[in-house]
Amino acid sequence: MANVPVQRMSQLMAKTLRDDPADAEVLSHKLLVRAGYVRRTAAGIWSWLPLGKRVLANVERIVREEMDAIGAQEVLLPALLPREPYEATARWDEYGQELFRLQDRKGGDYLLGPTHEEIFTLLVKDQASSYKDLPVILYQIQHKYRDEARPRAGILRGREFLMKDSYSFDTEDEGLARSYALHREAYQKIFARLGLDYRICAATAGAMGGSKSEEFLAPAEAGEDTFADCPNCDFAANTEAITYALKPVDATDVPAAEDIPTPDTPTIETLAASLGVPASATLKNLLVKVDGEIVAVGVPGDREVDLDKVEAHFAPAVVELVTEADFATRPDLVRGYVGPQGLDKVTYIADPRVAPGTSWITGANKPGTHTKNVVAGRDFEVDSHVDVVVVQEGDPCPKCGTGLVLDRAIEIGHIFQLGRKYTDALKLDVLGQNGKPVRVTMGSYGVGVSRAVAALAEQTADDKGLCWPKEVAPADVHVVAAGKALQTELALDISGKLAAAGVRVLVDDRPGVSPGVKFTDSELIGVPQILVAGRRAADGVVELKDRRTGEREELTVEEAVARLTA
């Protein structure tokens, strides 16, 4: 193996900290700052110090190797992008406030790229003219930008982040399916090599569009995504992507709808208590505005409306809750007593649990009055059924019916079958085998490279500090010189021998630093193996410690070198 330079901590541009940063909320933020891996430059903007850059580069290397293995070709596109392609796909407006927009000195509009579907499409349009030029998979590892309203959790949710984004281009849907499968398999290899615990979950396509989408989620308390896992079958999905089949019931024996006086019951809780019925027997109707038009959302009274799902259903339209001013302009909508029966000029969507034939107690559209025996499909019509409730622990698995288990997770990868959304907008055609134009179909695939570093920190750290898997660690062994001249001399000597054999070495040779601080820092920094030149240095004996298990063993210098170079 090639000789690699020894990194001496006496020369390292990194300072460890004893205390957590005041603004740190999650474990990875605390430890990456304390261990000298990153430093905050501004809100959501981070600088990577030498140790952090090594870990980041190792993640990049693994991602690059697995992408190259499926035949993908690496390119590098600009981060500063023109407005026009994003206007053609409507994303200039659809991205909303998260898009960094700017102007040059001549007043030309630009953006900082959040993703590059448009630009890759135009690149292929310029380079490919025939079906013989496809299929092709292109990728880059590049910084992306999103103007987060509240950057938080350190590098988990920043305004600038490093990402691998790749794009497949095929002439047929079957080819897209193959490209998607290649990426899915490559991602499994990437995350296995990184040492991440992850789940592949069905997901929504969101603003990206497309027909199929899956997320790779790393379970962690710091995660912002909630996913559902079935303990009985292989079902797993982001809660935003869980859908249930519509199951109509027979309402033949349900009596006619009947108004009942219910004074002072404007909430589901007060209504259920007044009538002595479970909240699940009532129908909750939430009013929202979609691009200014009022829409009612119906769910069982014991469930909450997931506004993210409502927004996803109506995207890219703007969804907001109705206000007192809105009620003032619509006297037919009685706050706290709205029911779907008799609603005028209001679109009504409902959760699949509000299936045809189901009977409810709901508002009568009159103050202090509700109506019982209100049957979906008989007394009111649903314009569209949409899964809009907040998923709860124990909800039935859509596949086998077993109660679902919910967990928090960090999104580390996402793959999409985009289809022709972008190639239609940008008119990407190639000549087919019959000499006629063929519209190209696309896939889009992302890995959060910098986010993977934080996810690893969240999953592998312990009460002493970071604890990196070998393949991403900033070094293979952390050599600690306990302090005396003889110990430092031995530490540097063994470090040189290890480096000559191709072992990546971080050696703590800092003068004037106590052994206790050095030992604490070695655990905080989290290199897999810690080698201490301590009290038996004069005998040529060192102590080898496994950072993860804590197991210790005394070895001669020769034995230690042989063990670490095996």
N, C-alpha and C positions, 0 to 999 in steps of 0.2 A: 504494500500500500504506500501511497505517496506521503512524504513528510508534510505535516500540517503545522502551522504556527501555533505556539502556546499563547493563550490569552492570559496575561498577568493582571490580576485585579489592582495591583499598584498603579497600573497604567490605564485602567478601564474607565471610560466616561460613563459612570453610573454610580449613584449613591443610594444605598439602601436606607429605608426609614423605619423607625421603631413603631410609629403610630399610623393609623389609617388616615387617609385624606378626609378632611371634614365633610366634603361633598359626596363621598363614596357611599353608595347604597348597596351594591352587590359585591360578592366575594371576589370576582375576577377584577373588578375595578380597584378594590383595596390592594390586592396582592400584586397585580402587575405594576402599580405605582410604587408600592413599598419595596418590591424586589428590584426596582431600577430598570424595568423593561420599557415603560412608556412614561411620557409626561404630557400634561394638558397644555395645549397652546391657546385654545379658545374653546368656547362652548361647542362640544361635538367635534372638535378638531384636535388630533393627537400627533405627537412626535414619537417616533420609534427610536429608542436608544440601542446601543450595540447588541445587548443580549436579546432584546425584543426583535430587532431586525433579523437576528439569526433564526429565531423561532418562525417568524413570518416567512423568511426565505425557505425554510424547510417545508412549510406547508405549501408554498408555491411550487417547490420542486416535486412534491408528491402529486399535486394536481396536474402539473405539466407532464409528468411521466405517464400518468394514466390517460390523459387526453391524447398524447402522442400515440399511445398504444392502440387506440381505436381509429387511428388514421386522421385525426384532426390536425389542421394546419394552424400554427400560431401566427397572428398578425398583431399590429398595434395601431389602433385608430385614435384620432384626437379626442380629448375630453371636452374641448371647446367646440361646440357644434352650431351650425346655422339653424335658423328658425324654420325655414321652408319645409324640410322633410317632415318635421313634427307637426306642422300645420296640415300637411297632406293626409296624415293619419289621425288628425284631430287631437293628438296628445299634447300639443302646445297649450290647449285650454283644459283638457281633461285631467292633466296631472295636477292642476290647481296650484296651491301655494307651496307645495313641496318642490316645485321645479325652480331651480336657480336660473333666473333670467337676467340678462345684462345687455348693454349696448356698447358698440365701439364708438370711437370719436366721430364717426360719420352718421351715427344714429341707426346703424344696422343692428338687428336683433339677433342675439345668440343665447345659448343655454349651456350649462354644465351638465354633461350627460348623466342621467340616472340609469338608463339602459340604452343599448345601441341597435335595437332592431332595425330602425329606419336606415342607419348609416351602413350596416352590413348588407341590407337589401340593395342599397344603391351601389355598393362595391361589387356585389355579384352581378347586378344589372350591367355594370361597366365591363366585367371580365368574362361573363358567360353568355354565349349566344346560341349554343346548341345543347341538345340533350346529352351529347357526348362530354360536355363539360361538367355534368352532374352525375351522381350526387357529390356534394362537398360539405365538409364540416369545418368551420373556421372558429377560432377562439382567440381571446386575449385575456391577459391579467392586467387590470388597470383600475385606477381609482375612479369611483363613482361619487355622485353628489346628490344629496336630497336635503332640502331646507326643512329639517325636522322642527316642529313647533317647540318641542321640549327634548333636546338632546339629553340622554341620560344613560346610566349604567355603563359608563366608561366607553370602551370601544364596541360594546354590544349594539349601541344605537347612536351612531355619530352622523354628522353631516357630510363627512368625507370618509370613505371606506374602500378597502381593496377587495375586488371581486373578480372571479373568473366568469366571463360570460361567453358562451358559445352558441352557434347558430347552425342549423342544418338546412340544406336546400336540396329538395328532391322534386322530380317531375310527377310523382304519383303518391297517393296516400299510403300505399303499401311501403314505399320507400321511407316516408316519414315515420311510419311505425317502426321500421328497422333502425333508423337513426335514433329514435326515442329509446328503444331497447338497448342500443349500444351505450347511450349516456347513462341509463339507469344502472347497467352493470358496472360501468366505469365509476359511478358515484359510490356504489357499494364497496368497490375496491379502495377508493380514496379514503372513505371514512373508516374502513377497517384498518388501513395502514396508519391513519392518524391516531387510532386508538379511541375513537369516539363511540359511545353507546348511542344508537340512533334508531328511529322508527321511520318507515316509509308510509306516508299517510296521504289519502285522497285529499285534494285541496280544490279550492275555487281558483279560476283563472284571473279573476279581478280585472284590473285595467289592462292587463296583458292580452286578454282575449284568448280564444282557442277552444278546442273541443275536449282536451284532456290535460289534467294537471296533477302532479304529485309533489309533496314536500318531503324533505328529509329533515326530521326534527330530532334534536338532542335533548332528552329530558333533563331539566335543571330547574331549581327553584327560581332562578333569575329570568326564566323564559317569559316572553310576552305572548306566546301562542298557547292556546289550550287545545289539547288533542284527546280524543277518546280511543281507548284501547279495549278490545274485547278479550276477556280472559279465557274464552272458550273456542274462538276461531281466529282466523288471520285478519279480521277486520281492524283497521286503524284509520282514523281520519281526523283532520282538523275539524273542530266543532262547527266551523263556518261552512263546512262542506257536507255535513251529514244531512241526508234526505230520507224521508219516509214515504211509503206508498200511500195513496189515498184509498181508504177503506170505507165505502158507503155502508150504511146500516139501514135496516127496515124501520120506518117511522109510522107504519100503518096505525098502530094503537096509541099514538101520541095525541092527546086532546088538542083542541084548537088553542091558539095563542090567547093568553088572558092577562090583562093588565092587573097589577097588584100595587096597592099603595106602599111605598117604602120611603117615608120621609127621613131626611138626614142620613142618607146612605150613599154618598157620592163615591165611595171607594169600594173595592172588592171586599176588603176586610170588614167594613161596617155592614155591607149588604149580606155577606155570608153569616155574620153574627146575628143580624136581625131576623133572618129567615130560618136560621138553624140548619143551614146546608153547607156542604164542603165548598171551598172556593172553586174546586174543579167542576162544579155544576153550573158555574156562571161563565159568561162570555165577556171577556175584556176587549174593549175597542179603543185602540190608541189612534189619535188623529195626528197626521204629519202633513207637511206640505212638500210636494215634489215639483220643483221648478215653479213654485207658487200655487199649484193646484192641490186642493185638499184630498187626501187619501186616508181611508180608515183601514186599520190593521187589526184583524180579529184573532185572538188566541184564547185558550182556556184560562179561566180566572186565576188558576194556581201557577201560571207560568208567566215569565217575563219576556217582553219583546226584545230581540237582539237587533239593535239599530244598525249594527254593521251589516247584518244580512239584508235588512231592508235597503240600505244604501247600495249594497252589491247588486240587488235585484233591479234597482232603478238606474244604476250607473250608466252614463256619466251625469245624469241629472243630479241636482242639488236637493238633498233631503234635510228637512229641519222640522222641529216640533212646532205645533200650532201655538199661538199666543193668545192672551186675553183680547188683543185687538182683532184677531181673526174670528174669535167667538162673537165679538161685537158686530161683525159684518154678516154673520150667519146666525140669526136668531133661531133657525130650525135645528141647530146643533146645541144641545143643552149639556153644558159641562157636567160630567159625572153621571149622566143618564143617557148617553148615546147608545143606540142600538142599530143593527144593520137593516132592520125591517123599515121600509119607508124612507130610507135615505135618498135625498135628491141631489143630483149633480156631484156625487161623491163616488170615486172608485173604491171598491172594497176588495182587499186581498185578505186571505186568511191562511193560517197554518193548516196542514193536512189533517190535524186532529179535529178541525171543524169540517168534518166530511159530510156529504149529503146524507140526510136522515138523522144526524145528531141533534139532540134537543138541549136547549139552553135557557137559563134565566139571564136576561140582558136588559139594557136600558130601553125605556119606552119612548125616548125622545121628548119626554115631558118632565118638568121638575117634580122630584119626590115620587117618581113612578118607575117601576120596572115591569117587564113582561115575562111571564113564564111560558113554557112549552113552545118556544120559538125554534122552529126546525129549519136547519140549513137545507136549501133546495125547495122547501115548501113555502116558507114565510120570507125568505130573502135569498138572493143569489150571490155567489162569490165570483168576482170577475177573474181571479186567478188564485190558485193554491200555491203557496210558497212557504218553504221551511223557514220560519222567522222567530222561533222561540229560542231562548238561551238553553243549550243542552245541559242537562243535570246528571250528576252521578246516579247511576242505576237506570237511566233510560235504556230501553231495549236496543240491543244491537240490531241494525237493519238487516243483517245477514242471517243471524241465528236466534235472536231474541233474548240472549243472555244480557244481564245488566252490564252497562258499560262502566269502565273505570276512567276517570279524568285525571290528567296530569299536565303540568306546565312544561314547556319546552322552548328551545332556541331554534329558530329556523336556520339551518346551515346550508341547505341546497333546495332548489326548486326547478322542476322540469315541466315544460309546456309543449303540447302539440298545438302550435299556433294556427296551422292551416294556411289560409290565403289572405288573412286580414291585412297584412302589411304588403304582400306582393300585389294584391288588388289595388291598394291605395297608391302604390308607387309603380304599378304596371310592369312587374317583372315577368317577362315571358322569354322562353327559349324556343327554338325550332325543334319540334318533335320528330320522331322517326318518319312520320308521313309528310314532313315538310311544312306542317301547319304549326302556328304558335301554340305553346302549352304554358299555362299559368303555373308558376313554381309554387310549391308548398313548403312551409317552414316549421322548424322547431326552435325553441329558445330554452337555454339551460344555464342556470347560475349556481355558483358556489361562493359563499361568503368566506373569502380567504382570511381577512382580518377577524371576522366574527368567529371563525373556527378556532382561532387562538383563544379568544375569550371563552368559548364553549368548552374547550379542553381544560382551561383553568377552573371553570365552574365544576366540571365533572371529576377532576383528578386531584384537586387540592385537598389537604387535610388541615388539622389544627395548627400545624407548624409552618405551612406555606405551600408553595407550588410544588407539583410533583409530576414532571413531564414524562410522557412516553418517550422511549429512546429515540425514535425516528424523528421527532420534532424538537427534542431538547437542544438548548444552545451549546451543549458540550456532552461528551460521553462520560466524562469523569471530572469531578470537582476535587482538586487536590488542595488540602488545607495544611499550611505550615503553622504549627501551634504557636510559634513565636520566637524561639531562640534561634541563634545563628545557625547552629548545626541542623535544626529542624528545617529551616528555610532552605539551606543548602541541599538537604536530602529531597525536599519537595520539588525544587527546581530540577534536580538531577533526574528524578523519576518522571517528572513531567516531560523532559526532553526525550527520554527513552520511549515513552508512550507516544509522543507526537511523531517520532521517527518511524513508528510502526503504523501511523495513520489514525491514531486515536485522537479525537478532539478533546483538548484539555483546557480547563479553566483552573488556574492556580491562584490561591489566595496567599500572596506574598506581601501583603500590606504591612509595613513596619508600624509599630506603635499601636496596633489594634489587638485587643485582648483575645485569648483563645476562645472565651465564651462568646464574644461577638462574632468571631469567625465561624464558630460552629452553628450559631443561630442563623447567620446569613447563608450558610451552605444549605440549611434546610429550607429557608425562605426562597432561595433562588431555584431549588428543585431539580438539579441535575440528577440523573438516575443513580449514579455511583459516587460515593464520597470516600476519598482516600486521605487519611490523616497521618501526617508525619508528626508524631507526638512524643510521649515520654520514653519510648523505646527506640527512638531514632538512632541513638548511638550504637545500638545492636543491629542496625539495618532492618528493623521490623516496623511495619506500618499497619494501620487498622483500616480495613475495607468495610464500608457500611452501605447496605442497600437502602436508598432513600425511601422507597415505598414500604418495604416490610420492616425496616429498622434492624434487620439482622446484621451482626457485626462479626468480623473474623480477623485475627492477627495473622499477617503473612510476611515473609521476607520480601525484600524489594523484587527479587527475581520471580518469586511466586506471584506477586501482585501484577507485575508486568505480563507474565504469562497468562494470568487469569483475564486481564482486561484486553489482551490482544488476541485471545482465542477466537 
